[in-house]
Amino acid sequence: MLRFLDFSRYQPIIMSEPTTPRTVKCVKFQKELPALDAPTWPGELGQRIYENVSAEAWKLWEERMKMILNEYRLMPWQKEAQDLVAKHMEDFFFGEGSALPPDYVPEQGKA
């Protein structure tokens, strides 16, 4: 006896057209660029960044943030560190630009 699979209980998969990646007028580069996929920081600042900062500019910020964390010897899980990083982040994207930490010494090229 032949048995047939009962496909009536399965929902059909509807293939949709691929969507165009979201873009933003990046505040850092002053041009239309691919946007972040999701907010990267909590709260109002995170939403502002999500709406105005490109993925490329966020990569620049990540490098700056590493420098700030290292230079100030911050522990990212501490509230004080998060507040300082948020202040620098807002300056980096929406202010005059984030000032370097006062004790920052550029890394020397290896000879």
Secondary structure, 3 states (H helix, E strand, C coil): CCCCCCHHHCCCCCCCCCCCCCEEECCCCCCEEEECCCCCCCHHHHHHHHHHCEHHHHHHHHHHHHHHHHHCCCCCCCHHHHHHHHHHHHHHHHCCCCCCCCCCCCCCCCC
